Amino acid sequence: MLKHGEWGQWLEESVSYSHSTATRLIQIFKEHGPKLPASLRGTTAQIMQRCTI
């Protein structure tokens, strides 16, 4: 678990996408979670193209 204020640094060091993309992916998971159809699984770009938030 990250301490308060460490999210941005962790994100920058751990993934290759922006804070806004991470936020959108979190929202997609919250809304769809394990119910996300197999057709929507794939790369970050593919997921972002198919989902509207």
C-alpha atoms as one frame of an Amber mdcrd trajectory, in Angstrom:
protein
   0.000   0.000   0.000   1.255   3.430  -0.901   1.492   6.231   1.603  -0.502
   9.391   1.004   1.074  11.422  -1.790   3.138   8.592  -3.318   0.708   7.636
  -6.118   2.180   9.999  -8.722   5.752   8.871  -8.169   4.770   5.190  -8.146
   2.794   5.642 -11.345   5.660   7.394 -13.099   8.138   4.671 -12.102   5.851
   1.683 -12.682   3.836   2.193 -15.877   4.201   3.855 -19.250   1.001   5.870
 -19.303  -0.235   9.126 -17.822  -2.082   9.849 -14.617  -5.257  10.602 -16.593
  -5.041   7.253 -18.408  -4.527   5.449 -15.100  -7.543   7.241 -13.660  -9.674
   6.237 -16.657  -8.549   2.603 -16.386  -9.430   2.572 -12.692 -12.879   3.938
 -13.527 -13.383   1.277 -16.225 -12.461  -1.434 -13.720 -14.781   0.018 -11.069
 -17.665   0.057 -13.535 -17.042  -3.246 -15.286 -14.473  -5.179 -13.254 -14.408
  -8.917 -13.894 -17.450  -8.568 -16.173 -15.300  -6.837 -18.793 -15.862  -8.892
 -21.957 -12.918 -10.770 -23.409 -13.264  -8.613 -26.528 -12.329  -5.563 -24.444
  -9.286  -7.123 -22.840  -5.991  -6.237 -24.397  -3.604  -3.355 -24.489  -4.328
  -0.104 -22.718  -4.893   1.605 -26.066  -7.436  -1.009 -27.145  -9.353  -0.690
 -23.889  -9.379   3.102 -24.050 -10.625   3.074 -27.638 -13.569   0.811 -26.807
 -14.713   2.427 -23.558 -16.263   5.814 -23.048 -16.149   7.414 -19.655
